[in-house]
Amino acid sequence: MASAAASAPPPPASLPRIVAASLIGTTIEWYDFFLYGSAAALVFNKLFFPGSDPLVGTLLSFLTYAVGFAARPLGALVFGHYGDRLGRKKLLVLSLLLMGGATFAIGLLPTHATVGSAAPVLLTALRLVQGFALGGEWGGAVLLVSEHGDARRRGFWAAWPQTGAPAGQLLATGVLSLLTAVLSDDAFGTWGWRIPFLLSGVLVIVGLWIRLSVDESPVFKEALERAESRRTGEAETLPIVSVLRHHWRDVLVAMGARMAENISYYVITAFILVYATTSAGVSKQTALNAVLIGSAVHFAVIPAWGALSDRVGRRPVYLLGAAGVGLWMFPFFSLVDTGSFGYLVLAVTVGLVLHGAMYAPQAAFFAEMFATRMRYSGASIGAQFASVAAGAPAPLIATALLSDYGSSTPIALYVIAAAVLTLVAVGVAGETRHRDLARLEAGDADQAAVSAAADARTV
C-alpha cells in the first residue's frame, strides 16, 4: 500500500511547478556553464592567454574549460551523498547559489593585461566551482521530477529538466550573439563579454525564488521514513558504498551511455565555433546564429523524444540517437565546410535532434537504474564521471586533431568511436521504463535481485 502511495502522481497543479523549478534551475546552471564554453572559444584566448598562437591560445582556453569537468565528479560525490541523506531540494538550492556566484565573479575578473598570470589562475579556480556545482545539479534536478511524476509518463516529464541544457545554450548563445551584433569587436573584447556573466546574478535570484517554493520528493521522504523506522543503532551504509555494491554494473552502463551523448554535444555546439570560424571561413556571428537556431529546435524535440521513450522504451530511443549521431558526423563536417549559413544550420540542427534522442530518455533511464536512498549518488556518479572522459576533453581533442591534421576526418572518427561505445553500453542494458521507483529499495535482499524481479514483472 505504501509503495502504491509513493508511486501515485502528485496533484495536477503541483507537477508543472516542480518541472518549472527543475527547468529554471538547470537552464540557469547550463547558461552559466555554456557561457564559459562560448567565451572560451571566442575571447578568453586573447584576454587570459595573450602572446600565444591563436590556435594554441584557444587550446589553452579550452583547457580551463575542461577543468570544470574535472570538478564535476567531486560535485557528484558530495551532492549525491548529501542528496541521498538530506533530500534533493536542499542540494539543488546550494548548487544554484554556487554556480551563479562563480559565474557572476567571472564577469568581474581582471584580465591578463591587468594582473598578469594571476588572471588565468583566478579564472581556473572559478571554473572549478562551476564544475563542482554542475556535478551536483543534474542528478538532483532530474530526480526531483522523476520521483514526483506519473510512472506512465516519466520519460516525458523527466525530459523537461533536460531541456535546460539547450535552453541554457540558447540563452547564452543568444546573449553573446546579440552583443557581438551590436558591439564592435574591440568593445566586446574590452568590456562587452562581461555583461552575460553579470546577468547570471539576476537569473539566480529568479531561480531561487522558484526552487524554494517546491516540496521534497515524496518517494525520497517515504524511503527516509522507512530507513528511520528500521534503524537498529548501526551506522547507515554510505550511499557511494551501496552504489558500488549493488549497482556497479548500472554505473558502467550509465558511463558508457554518456560517451556519444556528451562528446557529440560539445563538438556540435562548442568546437563548431572554432572550426567554422577558422577552417570554413564563417564569421563569429554566423556560427553563433547557427548554434542558436539548432538549440531552439533541440529544446523543442527533447520532450517529444522523452514521450516516445514512454511508448517504446528508453533503450530503442537511446540507440537510435547514438547510431544517428555516428552516421551524421561526416555529412555534418561536409555541410559546415561549404561555408553556407543554411547548410551550417542544417548540420547543427540535425546533429542536435539526433543528440536529443539520447539526452531525452537519459534522465528517466538513469533514475530507474538505482534505489531511492542511493539514486542521487548513482545517477550523478554515472553521469559525471563519464563527463571527465567525454565532454571535458572533447573540444580540446577536436581542436588538437584539427591543429595536427588540418582535416575534420579524425574528428568525425573520434565521435563515431564514441557512438560505438555507447551502442554497446546501452545494448547490454536492461529496459527500465516499467520499473516502480518506490519499489527500488536496497534492503536485506541484494539490489540486483530486486531489479531483476522488477524487469521480470514487465515481460
Residue, then its C-alpha position, 0 to 999 in steps of 0.5 A: m500500500a505504501s509503495a502504491a502511495a509513493s508511486a501515485p502522481p502528485p496533484p495536477a497543479s503541483l507537477p508543472r511547478i516542480v518541472a518549472a523549478s527543475l527547468i529554471g534551475t538547470t537552464i540557469e546552471w547550463y547558461d552559466f556553464f555554456l557561457y564559459g564554453s562560448a567565451a572560451a572559444l571566442v575571447f578568453n584566448k586573447l584576454f587570459f592567454p595573450g602572446s600565444d598562437p591563436l590556435v594554441g591560445t584557444l587550446l589553452s582556453f579550452l583547457t580551463y574549460a575542461v577543468g570544470f569537468a574535472a570538478r564535476p565528479l567531486g560535485a557528484l560525490v558530495f551532492g549525491h551523498y548529501g542528496d541521498r541523506l538530506g533530500r534533493k531540494k536542499l542540494l539543488v538550492l546550494s548548487l544554484l547559489l554556487m554556480g551563479g556566484a562563480t559565474f557572476a565573479i567571472g564577469l568581474l575578473p581582471t584580465h591578463a593585461t591587468v594582473g598578469s598570470a594571476a588572471p588565468v589562475l583566478l579564472t581556473a579556480l572559478r571554473l572549478v566551482q562551476g564544475f563542482a556545482l554542475g556535478g551536483e545539479w543534474g542528478g538532483a534536478v532530474l530526480l526531483v521530477s522523476e520521483h514526483g511524476d506519473a510512472r506512465r509518463r516519466g520519460f516525458w516529464a523527466a525530459w523537461p529538466q533536460t531541456g535546460a541544457p539547450a535552453g541554457q545554450l540558447l540563452a547564452t548563445g543568444v546573449l553573446s550573439l546579440l552583443t557581438a551584433v551590436l558591439s564592435d569587436d574591440a568593445f566586446g573584447t574590452w568590456g562587452w563579454r562581461i555583461p552575460f556573466l553579470l546577468s547570471g546574478v539576476l537569473v539566480i535570484v529568479g531561480l531561487w525564488i522558484r526552487l524554494s517554493v517546491d516540496e521534497s520528493p515524496v518517494f525520497k521522504e517515504a524511503l527516509e521514513r522507512a530507513e528511520s523506522r528500521r534503524t537498529g543503532e548501526a551506522e547507515t551504509l554510505p550511499i557511494v558504498s551501496v552504489l558500488r555494491h549493488h549497482w556497479r554494473d548500472v554505473l558502467v552502463a550509465m558511463g558508457a551511455r554518456m560517451a556519444e551523448n556528451i562528446s557529440y554535444y560539445v563538438i556540435t555546439a562548442f568546437i563548431l565555433v572554432y572550426a567554422t570560424t577558422s577552417a570554413g571561413v564563417s564569421k563569429q556571428t554566423a556560427l553563433n546564429a547557427v548554434l542558436i537556431g539548432s538549440a531552439v529546435h533541440f529544446a523543442v524535440i527533447p520532450a517529444w523524444g522523452a514521450l516516445s521513450d514512454r511508448v517504446g522504451r528508453r533503450p530503442v530511443y537511446l540507440l537510435g540517437a547514438a547510431g544517428v549521431g555516428l552516421w551524421m558526423f561526416p555529412f555534418f563536417s561536409l555541410v559546415d565546410t561549404g561555408s553556407f549559413g543554411y547548410l551550417v544550420l542544417a548540420v547543427t540542427v540535425g546533429l542536435v535532434l539526433h543528440g536529443a534522442m539520447y539526452a531525452p530518455q537519459a534522465a528517466f533511464f538513469a533514475e530507474m537504474f538505482a534505489t531511492r536512498m542511493r539514486y542521487s549518488g548513482a545517477s550523478i556518479g554515472a553521469q559525471f564521471a563519464s563527463v571527465a572522459a567525454g565532454a571535458p576533453a572533447p573540444l580540446i581533442a577536436t581542436a588538437l586533431l584539427s591543429d595536427y591534421g588540418s582535416s575534420t576526418p579524425i574528428a568525425l572518427y573520434v565521435i563515431a568511436a564514441a557512438v560505438l561505445t555507447l551502442v554497446a553500453v546501452g545494448v547490454a542494458g536492461e529496459t527500465r521504463h516499467r520499473d516502480l521507483a518506490r519499489l527500488e529499495a536496497g534492503d536485506a535482499d541484494q539490489a540486483a535481485v530486486s531489479a531483476a524481479a522488477d524487469a521480470r514483472t514487465v515481460 
